Amino acid sequence: MTRISAIVDHQPATGRIASKWQQRIEAELPETVQTPVLRWLLGEEASAAEPTSEDQRRILDQSMDYRYRILRERYYGMAQERAYKNLMNRLGGIFLLRNKVQTWIALSRDRARTVTDVLQEVLQEMLQNDKHMQQQIAWISTCTKDARLRNALILASLEEYCLRPIRNQPLLTYRFVNYLRRSERGGMTNVPTAEFIRLVSDEIAPDDGEGNAISLLDNQALADFQEEQETLAQQELRGSIVQQLEFYLIDKVDPMAAQWLKLYLQGQTQEAIAEVLAVPIKQVYRLREKVTYHAVKVFGVKQQPELVAEWLGR
């Protein structure tokens, strides 16, 4: 019996889900990291009662998939500096949080600070004082002694925790508001009273040991949030790939081919595209063939081939 199989056999609470994830991890990760990653995914509370309904199992599986994709996409196998930068970029891109931080910086004494500076301070507080993160760090230290993998698991756990939906906002937003209140009490800032009240007008999520009051176990809310995040990530990926493909077509094929692609992805028919471009319909069909060939056979070989083929109906 392999070590990873032994873990599954001793996790009766996870049942079929654990077996499924065992197979996936064995297929996708090197043997040296399979056991710690599976233990991390199953969690310290894996001995809890097995989900009884199909919906509960689906939500649990989605939650594990969400955490696993965070790990694989931004932290696993990355150098520590690169992984940390990925975390800062991901969390710093939260629109609501960025606006709050920028407003606070503009009104405070220390206007030289950046969003990244403030975000680093908030995350450092969470790592040092937040009860949930302290438990996660302790659990991860029992999963692996490999410093690089341990760092990746901690950063993945921190991102997932920061993005948990609390009253339709990421948890990190509330943590920043709490940080803002403490900074104001300590005299670190000099924000006008009216602006300060507006900035902290959100209901504050409990800190540290009061984690249960934050509805951390609201699985349906978490599943909905994860689905929303996945949709946003797909939209960002699509936008990036489309832009790269347009540049490729302009440079390697024909500027009009890039125009055809843009109109096609807007849902325009070939006849409508011909009218917009003021060219014969036969030329539009030739453009379509050129774009399809280059997109799928050349560009798409290196850049998300399935996604490109899906756009072009292949």
N, C-alpha and C positions, 0 to 999 in steps of 0.2 A: 504494500500500500504506500502511495506517495504521500509526502507530508501534506500537500494541498488537499488530497482526498481525505486524509485523517481529519483535517479541519472541518470539511463538509460533514463527515460522519458524526462529528461531535457538536454540530449545530442543528439539532432537530427542528428548532424553531424556524429556520430559513427554508428547509425542505427543498422543493423544486426550484425555487429561486436561486438557492446556493448552488445547486447542481448546474443550473444554466450558466451562472457566472463563473463557476469553475471551468467549464468547457470554453467559455469565451476568453478568459484570461490565459488559459493554457495555449490557446491558438494565437493570441496577440502579443503576449509579453514573454521576455526571457525567463527561463526557469528560476533564476536567482531572485527575481522580484515577485513571482506569482503568489507565494504564500503571504508576504506582508501586504500586498495590495488587496488580496481577497479578504484578509482579516480586517483591514481598514474599511473596506466597503461594507462588510457584514456588520461592523460596529461592535462596540463593547457590550451593547444590550441585545446581542443576537440570541440570547437565551430566552427572550420574551416570547409570549405566545405567538404561534404562527398565525398570519392573517387568514381569516376564515372565508372571506368572500373574494370573488374574482376581482372586484373593484379594489379591494385592499391590496391584493397581490400586485395588481397592475400599478397602483400608485407607488408601492414599495419598489417595484422593479424600475419604474420611471425615475424615482429618486436616486437609486443606485446608478442608473445610466447617466443621469445628469452630473453626478459627482465624478464618475469615471471619465466622462468627456472633458470636464474641466481639467482633470489631472492630465489626460493625454494631450489636450490641445495647447495647454499653456505652461505646464510645469514638469512633466515627466521627461527625463533625459536632458533637461536644460541646465546650463551652467547657472550657478546661484544668482549671479548678477542679472542674467537674462530672465530667469524665472521671476525675480523680484520686480523687474521692470514690467513684465507682463501683468503682474498683479496690479501695479500702480496704474498702468494704462487702462486696465479693465475697470477698476473701481473709480478712477478719476474721470472716466467717461460717463458716469451716471449724471444725467442732465440736471436733475433737481438738486443733487448734492453739490455739483460744481457751481451752480448759481448761488446757493447759500454760502459756500465758502468764498467765492469771489466777492459777494456783497459784504461779507464780514471783513475780509482783508481790506477792501476799499474804505471801510469805516473805522478800522482799527488804527492803532499807533504804528504798527509794524507793517507798512505797505510793501516792503521788499519781499515779504514771504509769498510763496506760490501755493497753488492748490495742492501740489505734490508735498510741499513742506508740511502743510496742515494735515493732509491725509496720513502722512507718515506718523505724526504725533498721535492721531486718533487710533491708528492700527497698533501702535506700540502700547498704548493704554489698554487696548483690548487683549493683546497677547499677555500682558502682565497681570491684568486685574479681572478680566471677564471669566466667570466660573466655567462657562461652557467651553471656552477655548482652552482654559487650563486643563480641563478633563480630556479634551481632544489631544493636546500635546502629550499628556501623560500616557494616553492610550497608544498613540502613534509610537512613542518610545518603546513600548512593549512589542510593537509589530515588527520593528526593524532597527538594527544598530547601524545601518548604512546612512551616513550623514546626508549624502546627496538625496537619497530617496526620502529620508525623513523630512528634509526641508521641502521637497515637492509635495508630500502628503499634507504637511502643515499649511502650506500656501493654498493648496486646493481646498482644504477644510475652511480656511479663513475666508476665501472668496465666496464659497457656498454659504457660509454663515452670514457674511456681510450683506448678501443679496436676498436673504430670506424675507418674504413679504410680511410686513407688519402694518395692518391697516392701510393696505395698498401702497406702502412705501418700503423701500429696502431698509433693513435693520440699520445699516451703516448711517443712514440719514439721521436716525434718532441718536445714534452714538455721537455723531458730530454735534447735535444740538446739546446733548449732555456735556460734551467737552466745552462748548461755547459758554454754557452757564458757569462751569467751574472756572474758566478763564476770566470771565467777567468778575466773579466773586474774588478772585485772586488779584484783581487790579492789572491783569496782563493786557487788557484792552480798554478802550474808551469810546465805546459805541454809544451814540445818542439813544436815550431811553426808548423813544418811540420805535426806532429801527431795531433795537435789541428785542423788544417785545414782539415785533413782527417776525423776526428771525426765529424766535423760540416758541412761536405760537402753536406749533404742532404739539400734540399730546406726547409727553416724553415716555419713551420705553424704559422700563426698569433696567438698571445696570447690574452687573456682577452677579450676585447670588440669587437674584429674583427672576431668573430666566424663565421659570414656569409661567409667569404672568404674561409672557410675550407670545403665547400660543405657538411655541416652537413645534408642537406636534400637530398643527393644523395641516394634515397631509393633503387635503383637497386644495387648499390655498397654495401650498407649495407646488403641487402638480400643475395647477393653472399658471403659476408664476414661471415655472420651468418651461412650460409650453410657449409662453409669451417670449421668454428669453431666447428660446431656440428659433422662434420665428424672426426675432430681431437679428439674431446672428446670421440666419440664412439671407435676410435682406441685405445686411452689410456685405456678406460674401458675394452675393449676386451683383451688387453695385460695383464692388471692386473688380470682379472678373469681367463684367461688361465693359468697364472703363479700359481695362487692359486690352480686351479684344478689339475695342474701337481704335485704340492707338496702333495695335498690330495691323488692322485692316488699312488704316490711313498710310502707314509706313510701307507695308509689304504688298498690298493689293491695289486699292483704289479708294480715295476719300469718299466717293459716292457709295462704296460698299459699307462704310461705317454709317453713313446716313441711312442706308437701307436697313441696317441692323437696328438702329435706334427706332425707326418708324415701325419695323416689324414687331419689336418687343413692346411697343405701345398698343399692339393689337390691330394695326392697320392692314387692310387687304392689299394684295399686289396691285390692284387697280388704283386704290387710293394712293399707294406709294408712287406709282407712275405719275399720277396727277401732281403730287407734291414735288417730285423731282423734275417734273416736266420732261420726261423721256418716254419713248415707246414702251409698251408693256413687254415686248420681247426682251428689251434691255434689262428691265426689272427682273425678269425670270433668270436671265444670265447672271445678274448680280446675286440673286438668291443662290444659284448653284455655286458661284465662286465663294460666297460667304460660308455656305454649308461645308464645302470641301476644306477650306482653310481652317475654319473653326473646329471641325471635328477631326480632321486628319493631321493637322499641323499644330495649331495653337492648343487644341483640346487635349492633345497627347500629354502635355505637361501641366495643364491648368484645368482641373475639375472636369474631366471628359464626360462623366455622367450628366453633370449639370448643363454643360454646353449642348450636349446631344438632346437633352430634354427641351431646352429652349427652342431648338430648331426642328422639333418634331421627329427626331430620328430614334 
